[in-house]
Amino acid sequence: MKYLLNTYARYPVEFEKGSGSRLYDVHGDEYLDFLSGIAVTSFGHRHKIITEAAEEQLKKLWHVSNLFESSPQNQLAQKLVQASGLNSVFFSNSGTEANEAAIKFARKWGGERKEIIVTTGSFHGRTMGSLSATGQKNLWKGFSPLLAGFSFANFNNIESVLRNINNNTCAIMVEPIQGESGVIVPDDDYLIKLRKIADRHNLLLILDEVQTGMGRTGKLFAHQWYNIKPDIMTLAKGIANGLPLGATICSENVSQVIRPGDHGSTFGANPVAIAAANKVFDLINGELLAKIIYLGDLIRKSIIEWNLPVIKDVRGKGLMIGIELNIPQAKTIVKNLLKRKIIVGSSGDRIIRLLPPFIIDENDTGYFIKEFYNELNNIK
Ligand SMILES: Cc1ncc(COP(=O)(O)O)c(C=O)c1O
């Protein structure tokens, strides 16, 4: 990889083809994909309906810019607005851009108030605004000065949020479940309390659902587990099953302060990505969400029942699963599973992350559980 900038520690495997929950490397070997390109290809590889929609659009029109009307873009926006109970959508190309837009919109809405309360351990993206909102100091190293206007509260700690509120605060921004820092699920009343605090202090509640959204936790949006509504929600990752698309969905109050020229993106809402996303949205229904919950519970329960000393905690919601180890061997286990032709992820040295596609069945799950068990027994 001599010509690529050294930003990734890559595994020595190259995939050439995908089909459903399986990937095939350049030697033709088959792998079970329990990572979905980090929560992106939720409907698996080359899903028939999504692929056909993207192919059809590819043959018609690739790009015209956002200077012109687009019915498919409007249709997707309408679906997202109706499903979220919010008011309008800005489309971009990635999670970090969706969050950049959220930060800008919150600041515009806030008027003189520009500060956003974010949380320790959060991950909001790699561009300067989102990075400045990200509560992981190791990711900041070498890149300061960061953007001003973020104050950090401890995640899952209401008192800490209250302590951070001042006359300059305009918003609170959190992930419903922290994904990148190891699938950290807050208390059941955390988002409910944040909503109340935001209302009481006239602040926006911004939910970064880039990873938790689009069905991943067993609800279309993770905040729907708690019967609350954010003022701004960001989406990306699974929204177009692998084509680049981000969305920043805004309440009426926020929408009202945004004017033509306030924000934009050349590639945002690419027609091919929008065509795929319209199908992804249509494919998420009650039956699928119930399956996501069922299979997620099944995987977690099976792992907990082993009662292995190497496992400290098993957590998550739906098919967003984190397994915390008592030993710093997560990366070794990921590599060993790759040798067993199973793809999973890790977070730091101690957490294994599972983000399987929604199309897996009980056979896939059973196979994964058996191989994972063998691997964990091997490692101790
Ligand atoms: C919660 C969350 N927000 C934002 C991002 C950034 O998304 P992207 O890599 O598409 O910029 C991620 C990526 O992992 C994420 O998990």
Ligand as a Chemical Component Dictionary entry (heavy atoms), coordinates in Angstrom:
data_LIG
# 
_chem_comp.id                   LIG 
_chem_comp.type                 NON-POLYMER 
_chem_comp.pdbx_formal_charge   0 
_chem_comp.three_letter_code    LIG 
# 
loop_
_chem_comp_atom.comp_id 
_chem_comp_atom.atom_id 
_chem_comp_atom.alt_atom_id 
_chem_comp_atom.type_symbol 
_chem_comp_atom.charge 
_chem_comp_atom.model_Cartn_x 
_chem_comp_atom.model_Cartn_y 
_chem_comp_atom.model_Cartn_z 
_chem_comp_atom.pdbx_ordinal 
LIG C1 C1 C 0 -21.708 8.098  15.987 1  
LIG C2 C2 C 0 -20.844 8.467  14.825 2  
LIG N1 N1 N 0 -20.854 9.728  14.369 3  
LIG C3 C3 C 0 -20.108 10.097 13.322 4  
LIG C4 C4 C 0 -19.279 9.212  12.674 5  
LIG C5 C5 C 0 -18.460 9.661  11.496 6  
LIG O1 O1 O 0 -18.983 9.142  10.322 7  
LIG P1 P1 P 0 -18.136 9.167  8.971  8  
LIG O2 O2 O 0 -17.000 8.232  9.151  9  
LIG O3 O3 O 0 -19.125 8.734  7.918  10 
LIG O4 O4 O 0 -17.681 10.573 8.759  11 
LIG C6 C6 C 0 -19.239 7.882  13.116 12 
LIG C7 C7 C 0 -18.344 6.910  12.474 13 
LIG O5 O5 O 0 -17.974 5.913  13.012 14 
LIG C8 C8 C 0 -20.034 7.503  14.217 15 
LIG O6 O6 O 0 -20.010 6.246  14.690 16 
# 
loop_
_chem_comp_bond.comp_id 
_chem_comp_bond.atom_id_1 
_chem_comp_bond.atom_id_2 
_chem_comp_bond.value_order 
_chem_comp_bond.pdbx_ordinal 
LIG C1 C2 SING 1  
LIG C2 N1 SING 2  
LIG C2 C8 DOUB 3  
LIG N1 C3 DOUB 4  
LIG C3 C4 SING 5  
LIG C4 C5 SING 6  
LIG C4 C6 DOUB 7  
LIG C5 O1 SING 8  
LIG O1 P1 SING 9  
LIG P1 O2 DOUB 10 
LIG P1 O3 SING 11 
LIG P1 O4 SING 12 
LIG C6 C7 SING 13 
LIG C6 C8 SING 14 
LIG C7 O5 DOUB 15 
LIG C8 O6 SING 16 
# 
